[in-house]
């Protein structure tokens, strides 16, 4: 079934409810507005659907033909840009709000991976982490680059709630048109 988004919060009744999300197009447009001469590229599923588009964007970035690269999580996954010295994670804690026992791990991974894109060569890099919950353990551990603190806290949390590696889970998914 399909329903319209609520105009009131079903829990507290507040009317201060809105859609959340920035979107790569909106970020790219804002960058272009702030830096009119900048060369802005996007790397997301909307622009990489055409065969070879991912490779073209990657090559342009490596060649220094792109000033700002805006993308989804796919930017954080194993791409190497020698000239990249600044990386930013927008709404870094979004994954923490998902009903997934691995949400903390995925948040830590995303922040760590994207931060690792900047300053991989001789120039020092900087990562900006935009978050609504800077006090969240995975966010703090990733910002500090503290793998051990994250690991200890995550294991303690999983043990407390009975998640792997302390118990085994099975997922059963049914789907149907009706």
N, C-alpha and C positions, 0 to 999 in steps of 0.2 A: 504494500500500500504506500501511498505517498501523501504527505501532509505538508501544509505551509509552515514556515518557521514561526515560532510563537512570538507574539508581541510583548508578552510578559514572561518573566522567569517562572517556570513551573514550581520551583522550590520556595522562593521568597516573595514572588509577586511583583518584583521590581519591573518598571517599564524601561529601565536603562539597560537595554539589551540590544546588541548589534552584532553584525557579522564580524568575524575576526580574520585577519590575514592581509598581508600587504600585497603579495603577488609580484612576480618578477617584472611584468610589464609596467606596473605602477612605479616600482623602484627605478627601472631603466628610464622611464619618462621623467621622473624627478631628477635623476642624475643629469639627463640631457638639458633640463631646464636650468639647473644650477651651474652646469659647465657646458655651455652651448657649443663649444668647439671640440669637446671630447668625443672620442670614438667609443660608443657604448655597444656592447654585444650581449645577447642573452643566450644562455645554455639551459634550456628546459625542454620538456616534451612537446611544447607547442611549436618550437622552432627547429627541433631536431628530427622531425618526422620524415623529412625528405632525405633520400639516400645520399650519403656523403656530407650532410650538413654538419654533423658533429665534428668530423675531421677538419672541415674548412674553418670552423670557429676555433678549434684547437690550434691549428697551424697559424691562423691570424694572431692569436694570443701569444704564441711562442715567438712569432716574428716581430712583436712589438707594434702591431697594427691595431691593437685594441687598448684603450686606456682604462675602461671599466668593463669587467665581465660580471654580469648578474646572472645567477642561476639557482637552481634547486639543489637538492642534496647530491645530485650527480656531479657537481663541481668538486665536492669534497672527496670523491672516490678516485684516488690514485693519479690524478693529473699533475704534471710537473711543469710549472711555468718559471723559468729561470729569473725573469725580471720582476716577478710578483713580490711586493714588499708589504702589502696591506691586504688583510682579509677581514671580512665582517660577517658575522652570523646574526641574522635578523630573527627575532622571536625564538631564541635558542631553546627555550623551555617548552615549546609547543608539544613536543613528543611526550613530555612528562604528564600531560593531561589525557593521554590515551589510556584506555583500559587494557594495558599490556604489562605483564610482569617484567618484561625486559625494557620498559620505558626509560628507566634510569641509565641502563647500559647503552641504549641507543642514543640518548641525549649526550652522554659522555663521549661516545664514539664520534658523533657528528661534530661537536665542538672541537675535539682533539684533531680530527682529520682535517677540518677546514682551517683551523689555526695553523696546522702543519704545512699548508700550501704557501704561506708567506715566509720570505727570508730563508729559502733553502740553499742559497749560494753565499757569495761573499758579503752581500748587503744584509743588514739586520732587518728582521721582519716584525710586524706588529699585527695583532689580531684584536678586533673589537667584538665584544660579545654583548648583544642587546638582549635583555631578558626582563621578564616581569617578576621573576622569582630568583634574584641573585643569591638568596640564602639557601637555595636547593643544593643538596649535597653533590649531585652529579655536575652541576654548573660550577660550583666552587672548586671541586677537584679538577675539572677540566681546565678552568681558568688558571689554576696553580700548576697544571701539568703534573699533578700528584696521582699517578696510577695506583700506588700502594694504598693511599687513603680511600680512593674510590673502591678498590677491590675489597678492602676490609669492610667498609660500610655496606657494600652491595651484598657480600656474603652474609653478613649479620642480618640484613633485611630479608634475604631469601630464606634463611634458616627460620627466622621468626614467623614468616608467613607460609612456610612449607612449599617453597618453590625449588626447582632444580638448582643445584645438584643434590639437594637433600631429599627430594622426592621426585617421582617421575610423573609427567603429565601426558595426557593424550587429548588431542583436539578432534572432535567429531563435528563436521560441518554438513548441514543439509541445505540444499537450495532448490527452489522450484519457482516456476513462473506464477503459480497460484498457491 
